[in-house]
Amino acid sequence: MDVPSKSYISKTRIGVLAVSAMGMAALAITPSYAAIAQNFGLNNTSVQMLTSLPNLFMMLAGIIIGKLTTTKINLKTLTIWAIILICLGALCP
């Protein structure tokens, strides 16, 4: 078996850290759940469920993207499309 290079391992660690940091950023709004629920006339459980949706979709996307990168799509092409989609998602709201 081929041994992965040190740069590949470093890039993988940075990628995992970045995704983990994005997931943790969603937890920064947890102290304001009550204010959000009061402002929109919802109960706290509904607000908590809405804020957990991004993590659920990240898990599903991880499985799908992992399958695509191992079988069908080149990693460079996938990265370019990911950057495009992230920029569109950030600019659309």
Disulfide bonds with the S-S distance in Angstrom:
none
